């Protein structure tokens, strides 16, 4: 779990953040022109922060699992915390995907000014 988290999941999370920002700057939607893009950016930042906060509990559970077999009643609180965090991350991914597909209307003030200047 620890190796997968630190060498795959965390770098891919930051890659998603960086590539999303770069792609938004090269599209007509822009980074700050539409509310849905800003919401996706904030969701990605939130998920990155939560992921970084949960790397320690993941590391601790991995160390405990290596040292001795875990009984079903061991560390129930931490197990529930990790499952809830994973479910929350899945929910954030689903919301971001829906926003990407449907692209709800709504320009920010900056986006509205940019469209007025372009016209």
Secondary structure, 3 states (H helix, E strand, C coil): CHHHHHHHHHHHHHHHHHHHHHHHHCCCCCCCCEHHHHHHHHHHHHHHHHHHHHHHHHHHHHHHHHHCCCCCCCCHHHHHHHHHHHHHHHHHHHHHHHHHHHCCCCECHHHHHHHHHHC
